[in-house]
Amino acid sequence: MAYPFINVWAVLVGTIAIWVLGALWYSPVLFGKIWQKEVEFKEEGIKKANMAMVFGLSFLVMLFMVWALNFVINSHKPEEVSILKGLHYGAFTGFFFSMMTMGINYLYQRRSVTLWLIDGFYMVIGLGIAGMILGAWR
């Protein structure tokens, strides 16, 4: 099997983009307070958490996701890869794989639809942005 082209810098920048989106998405500016209520997090518990580990491991997981998305996008001929194709593949995988998997898990965990929409659309938009970066930066 021939492996597709990997632009390490595009994968890294795409990962940073998702991570930065998450910082904004889960901040009080957007959905942070609602999300915190839905997962029943209290300020005291958040302050006790090892946030360096949480942020570091989440970045690593995002790096793996963007690296895998690179394989999906760049498994096509170079002339078929574009910013719009990247957006399409990123949002498609975000919606049909990430968000739907969360939906199944949240049903069994008896989580709210609100939480599912917040977390799910973060992945759809984040992977869409990463896909655009991968598609544009060849």
N, C-alpha and C positions, 0 to 999 in steps of 0.2 A: 504494500500500500504506500503510495506516495503521500507525504504529508504536505498540506498547503503552506503557503507562505505565511510566516509569522513576523509581523512588525512589532518587535518588543516594545518600542516606544509608544506605539499606538495602543497596545494592550495596557501598558502602564498608565497612560493618560486616560484611557477609557475607565480604568479602575478608579483612578483619582476622581474622575467626573461622577461616578456612581457614589463614591464615598462622600464627596462634597454635597451632592444632592441629598444624601441621607442626613447629613448634618443639618441642612436647611429643612428638609421634610419633617424630621422628628424634633425640630426645635419649636419653641412657643410661637414663632412667627407663622408656622403653618399648622401642623397636626400634632405637635408635641404634647400639649395638654390633653387633647382628646385621647390620643394613643396611651398616654400614661394612665388615664382613668380606665380605659378599656382593658389594659393588662393588669390593672390594680397595683401599680407601683406607687409607693409612697416616697417622698423626698428623702426620708431617713435611709431607706433601703438603697436608693440610688447613690447616696453619698458614701455608703459602705462598700459599694461594688468596686472591683478592680477594673476601672474604666480603660486603663492602658491595655490590659489583656483583651477586653471586649472590643475595643477599637482596632487593635492589632490583628486579632483573629478574624474580625469581620472584613478587614481589608484583604487578608489572605484569601478568604473564601470568595470575595468579589474578584480578586485576581484570577482565581481558577475559573470563575464563571465567564469572565471576559476572554480569557485564553481559549476556553471551549467555544465561545461565540465566534472567535476568530476563525476556528476550524470550519464552522458552518458557513460563514460569509466567504471565506477565501478558498472554499472547496470548488468554487466556480471559476470560470475563465476570468482573467484579469479585466477584460473589456466588459464583463457582466457585473462587475463590482462597482458600486457607486455609493454616495452618501444616502440616497433614497433606498437603495437595496439594503444598506446597513441598518437604516431605521426600520425597514420592514422586517428584517430577520431578527433584530434585537427586540422590537415590540412584540413580534409573533412569539418568540421563545419566552419572553417575559410573561405574556398573557396565557398562552396555552400550556406552558410547562410550570413556570414558577407560581403564577397566581392560581392556577387550577389545583396544583399540588397543595398549596396553602389552604385552598377551599376545602379539600378533602380532610386535611388534618384539623382544620378549625371546626368542621362539622362534628367530628368525633370528640374533640376537646370542648365542645359546647361554647365556642368563642363567638363573639358577635359579628354580624355582617359588617358593621362599622370598622372593626379591627381588620377584617379580611380586606375590605376596600382600601384602607390606608396602607397596609403592608403590601397588598397585591399590586396596586397601581404604582407604588414606589418602584417595584421590580420592573413593571412594564415600561415606565418612563426611563428609569435608570439604564436598563438594557437597551432601550431605544436610542438613548444618547450615546452609550458605548458603541452600539452598532454603527451609528452615524460616524463616529470617530474612526472606527475600523474601516468602514467603507470609503471614507474620504482620504484616509492617510495610507496610501499604498506605496 
